[in-house]
Structures are given as structure tokens and as C-alpha cells.
Amino acid sequence: MNASGNESPARHPPAPGLLKSMRGNVMRERGDFTWVYIWGAPLRAMHWIAAFCIIALVVTGLYIGRPYFASSGEASAHFMMGRFRFIHFAAAAVIVMTGIVRIYWLWAGNEFERFSALFPITMKNMKQTFVVMKTYMNFRSEDAPNFIGHHPLQQWSYTGVYLMMAVEVITGFTLYGQSAPTGFIYHATAFIPAIFGGLQIVRLVHHAITWAFVIFVLMHIYLAVRSDYVERAGVVSSIITGGRTVPSDHTFEDFDMTKGKARQWPHQ
């Protein structure tokens, strides 16, 4: 009971991870809920490292392509372009390393992180992809199949992002190699301009994919926040804490609630 005499809302102990370290109580609806561990610490670390790298790459890449501000005086005095190029190249190297770890994690991760969860190529997943698309177009999310991890449409979108990232890395290193015509990177990527039809096309593709990433990031943030707010799906919190709290009586396409891998909250 609170000071006004009304019944206080139900609370449950904090979920393992970040919420536990904050030592706070989290409000929730009454009922029987289960906390399911989804994303391992390596994947979560890769997600946030890649996020910061993408922001750095976009900001510095757009400046390299067309400087949107400049400092007064000689360029050698402030080395503005050189600093932006260094940040761009350093962020590119880091995101390539996260990509290598992600490839390894396609086999080393759990059932939500492996190869089968990233490429929904089974007939069942193909059908579910169209079902999810239909529910999105009709704005009827309650009719969509339940997934603990990513549903097939999200899986296809992330597969597309990884492919875009691969092309961005290849074209980026091709452009980087032009600064040292006798270096290893130049010779390793010498055949790339011929495939694309010229170095200028390589530059154009690299620039266009940059804007594709800008669009994806904005949509990704919006849809994740919307899912948390409208559907109470715990998407945002799961990439921080590693898991989601879901109704214990729900059935999911990609997880069996009877496996015993989930942690159940106390009854209210």
C-alpha cells in the first residue's frame, strides 16, 4: 500500500546482468514470467563495438568524401583531414576484427546466435517470413509468430547488413590501398576496380552503402524502441542484460520453455 491507500504495483527481483548490478526493482505486470538468456557476452560486446565503429565510420567517411567544415590556416598546422582519416581507418580495422569474431560465433554461439539463426533458409522459416511481413503490413503484431530471438524477417535483414558490411570493407580497403601503390593492400585489391567497372564506381558504391547504413541504423533504433514500448518485448534490454522476460505460458517457434534453461520469476 502507498501513502494514498492504493495498492502498490507488483515488482520482481532484477534480471541477471546489468539490472542486478544496479540493485533496483523493475516494475512488471502481474502473472507468471520467465527470464530467458539469449545473447552471450561476446555477441553483446561485438554489437556495441560495431555500433560505435559504424557511427565513427559514417561521420569520418562523410567528412573524407566532402569536408563539411574546415579549420583556418595551413592544413599542416591542424592536420584535420589526417585525423579524420586515422579515425576512419582505425574504426574500419576494429569492425573487421569484430566481423571475424562474429563469423567464429556462428558455430560457437548458442542456438540464437549460430548460422541457422542468421540464415532462415528452411521451408518453415520462409513461410514464417511472409507471415511476419503480412502482420507488419496490416499493423497486427499480435498475429505474428512468437520468437525468443530474431524472427525470420529480422534474420534476413541482419544477413543483408552483414553482406553490405562485407562489400563496404572490400571497397574501403580498395580505396585505402590507393594511398600506397607498392603496398600489400594495393596488390591484394588490385582486381576489385575491374570487377566494379572502375575505381570511381568503387568509390560510389562505398559512399552509397554508407547512406544505406545510416538508414538501417535509424530504422533499427526506431523498431527496437517501438517493440519495447508497444509489444513489451524486451528487445533493447536484451542486448544489454543478455535476456528477456517472457510469459511462462507462451509458446515460441525457436525455443522450448520446458528445456529448463530459463529462470522463472516468483509467483505474484
N, C-alpha and C positions, 0 to 999 in steps of 0.2 A: 504494500500500500504506500502511496506517496502522500505528500503533505495535504493534498486536496481531497484525499479519501478515495481516489480512484485506484484501480488495480494496476500495478506496475507491469510493463511489458516483459515477456519471458526472455531470459538470456541463457546462453550456453557458454561453457568454457571456451577460450580462444583456440583456434585451429593450430596445429603444429606449424612451426616455421616463424614467419615474421610476426604474426598476430600474437603468438605465445611470448615472443621476446618483448613485445610492447606491454605485456601484462594487463591487457584490457579485456572487458567483456563485450561481446558482439551481440547486438540485438538480432532476433530472428522471429519468424512466425512459429506458432505452436505446432507441434507434430513430431514425427519420428524422422530424424535426418541422419545421414551417414556422410562422413568425410572421406573422400576417395583421393588417394595420391595419384597424380597424373604425370607431371613434368619433373624429371630429375634435376638435380642441381646443375649438372653440366649444361643441359639444354637451356635452362633458365639463364645461366651466365652467358651462354652464346647469344641468346635472344637480346639481352640488354647491351652487350658489347656491340653486336651488329647494329642495333638501333642507334647508338651513339655514333658509330662509324658512318652509317648512312647519312645522318644529319651533317656530320663533318664533311663527307664527300660531296653532298649536294651544295652546301654553302661555298666550299672552296672551289668545286668544279665550275659552278656558275661564274664565280669571280675570274677563274683562269680563262674561261671562254669569252667573257666580256666583263672586264672590271667595272663594278658598279660604284666604286669610289676610289679616290687616289689621294696620296699624300703629296704635299708640296715639296719642291726641291728635287735634287738628283735621285734617281732610282737607287743608286748605290748607297745612298745615305740611310734609307729606311728599309730597303730590301723587302718591300711589301709583297711583290709577286713571288719572290723566292720563299717567303714564309708560308704563303698560301699553298704553293706547290709542295713544300715539305709536308705540311699537314695532310694534304690530299694523298700524297704517296704513302705516308705512314699509316693513315686510316685504311688505304687500299690493302697494304700488307697485312694489317691486323684482321680485316674482314676475310681475306683469303685464308688465313690461319683458322678462323672460326669455321669457314666452309669445309676445310679439311677435317676438323674435328666432327662437324655435323655429318659428313659422309661416313666416318667411322661409327658414329652413333646410330646410323641406320641399321646397324647389325648389333651394336652393344646396348642400345636403349631398351626401354620396356615396350609393352605392346602398343602404347600410344605414340611411340617415337620411332619405331622401326620402319623399314622400307615399305611394308604392307600398309602402314597407316599414312604414308605420304603419297602413294600412287594407288588410288582406288580403281583398279583395273578389273576387278571381278564383276561378273554379271549383276550380282546383287547390289554392289556399290554403284554401278552405272544406273540402275533403276532408281536407287535412292537419291542419286544426284538430280535426276529430273523431278523427283518428288519434292526435294528441298527447293529447287528453282521455282516450282509451281507455288509452294507456300509463300516464298518471298514475293512473287508477283501478285499474289492475292492478299498479301499482308495478313496471313493467317498462320502465325508461327506455331500455334497450338497443334496444327495438323502435321507438323514436320516430325520425322522420326527422331527419337531421342538418342543422343550420343554423349558419352562422357568426355571424349576427346574431340577432335575436329570431325565435323560431318563431311561427306564426300565433296560437297561444293567448296568448302574451305580447303580440303586437301588438294583439290585441283588448282585453287588459287595460289597456294603456297608452292606447289610444284612449278607453276608458271613464274613465280617470283624467283625461285632458285635458277630456273633457266635464264631469266633476264639477268640475274646476277652473274651467271657464267659468261654470257655474251658481253656484259659490261666489263668484266675482268679481262677477257681476251682483247677487246678493243682498247681498253685502258692501257694494258701493258704494251700493246702495239704502238700506241701513241707515245708512251714513255720511252720505248726503245729508240725512237727517232732522235732523241737527245744525245745518244751515244752510238753512232753508226758502226762502230767497231766492237761494241759490247755484245755480251751473250744474249740479252733480251732482244736486241735488234735482229740478230741472226735467227733466234728461235721463233720470232713472229714475222719474219720476212715474207712468208707466204700469205699472211692474212689479208693485206690490202688487195691482192689479186683476187681472192675469194669474194670480197665485198665490192669489187669494181673500182678500187682506187682509195688512196689514203683519205681523201675528203669525205667519201662515203663512210669510212670507218669513224671519222670524227662526228659525222652527222648521226650515225646510229648510237654512238656513245652519248651524245647530247640528248637524243630523243628518249633513250632509256632512263636518263636522269629525271626527266619530267614524268615518265611512267612511274618511277619510284615515288616522286612527290605525290602523285595522285593516289598510289597504293597506300602510302603512309597515312594520308588524310582519311581515306575510306576505312583503313584498318582501325584507326583510333576511334572513329565515329561508331563503327559497327560493334567494336568491343565494349565501348561505354554504353551504347544502346542496349546490347544484350544484357549487361549487368543491371541496367536500370529497369528495362521493360520485362525481361524474362527472368531476372534474378538468377542468372546462370553462373555467376562467379568467374567469368572469363578473365577479367582484369586481375582479380585477386589470385587466380590460379597460377599466373606467370610470376607471381611474387612469392606466394607461400608454397606452391607446388601442387595444390589440390583444390577440390571443390566440395561444397556441402550440398548434397542432393537428397531428395525424399527417399527414404528407405524402401518404399513400396513401388517405386518406379522401375520399369524395365528399360534397358539400354541395348542398342544394337552392337556396341563394341565392348561391353563389359558385363560380366555376370556378378550380380550383387551377392551371390551365395558363395563366392570363392573364398571369402574370409580375409581378403586383402584390405578391406575397408575398415574404417574406425567409426563406430556408432556413437552418436551423442546420447546423453542420458535422456530418458523419457521425461516429458513435462506433464 
